[in-house]
Amino acid sequence: MVDTERVATLPVETVSPAVLAVLSHLCEGDCHTFGGVLEWCEARGDCCQAVVCPVCAKQFVVDDDELAELLHWTDDQGQALVCGVRWD
């Protein structure tokens, strides 16, 4: 379960639970960093994404909408807080 009291920088009511879990780990946890996004696809074109913490290697599988939400949040707030996700 996510400790929502530690995430003072996030508008908890407007962030999905999966996104909140990723941002809580990357922005409020001990790692405090930008997570990398890994994507793998099957031959038929189905793709999955995961956010990976470069400090502890914890992984969060996210869907397309959650990834878009993470990238949008990082563009809006992550640069100032030095955390979020990077799609390289």
Buried (B, 14 or more C-beta within 10 A) or exposed (E): EBEBEEBEEBEEEEBBEBBBBBBBBBBBBEBBBBBBBEEEEEEEEEEEBBBBBEBEEBEBEBEEEBBEBBBEBBEEBBEEBEBBBBEE
